[in-house]
Amino acid sequence: MIESLDLNQIIILVTVLAVSAAVSGFIAGLLGVGGGIIMVPALYYAFSQLGYDETVKMHMALGTSLAIIIPTSIVSALSHMKYKAVNFELVKSFGIAVAIGILIGTFIATNLKTPQLLLMFSFFAFCVAIFFIFFRNKVG
């Protein structure tokens, strides 16, 4: 990792991350996709600029993005609960599938090397793009 950053590097990194966060929030609100589609590449770029080892950059970018989901989900659920807009029966029905998905995803992510994880993320982002281009209006 880089021992020290000069002020210009810090300003550029903060600007890139702030713009990425704004775009991520806008896209998430507009299209209903997760902000990770924007933030994971932005974090990967930031970690690259900070000189992190190639073997951990993608894992850190994904982990950082996923870690944000916890407090964001809690705040979102609490605000929806105020308006009685949470169907807890539906939430309960997803519980086991979510737990299994977490276990499988964790196993896969910890056992993949960075190039494989980059390819998997890129493929996932491509599939999301294809869905929004061709199938979004046909579903629900």
C-alpha positions, 0 to 999 in steps of 0.5 A: 500500500502507498505510504502516503498520499499527496493532497491532489491524490486525496482530492481525486479519490474523494471526488471519484468516490463522491461522484460514484456514490451520487450516481449509484444512489440515483441509479438505484433509485431510478432503476431499482438496481443495487448501488454495488453495480456502480460502487464496486468498480469505483472502490476497485479503482480507489483501492488500485490508486491506494496501491493495495495488492492485486490479490485483495482489491476485488474482495475488498471492493465487494466486501465494502459494498456488501457491508454497507447493505446491513445499515442501509437495509436496517434503516430502509426496513425501519422507515417502511415499517412505519408505514406498515409497508413490509410484508413479513410473511414474504420476508419469512418465506425468503429467509432460508433462501437468503441464508443459503445464498449467503453461505454459497456466496461467501464460499465462492468469494473466498475461494476465487482469485481476483481475476475470477471474481472480476470476471464473475462480477462483470458477467453479473453486471452484464446480465443485469444490463441485458435484463434492463434493456430487454426484459424489464418491461415484460416482468411484473 
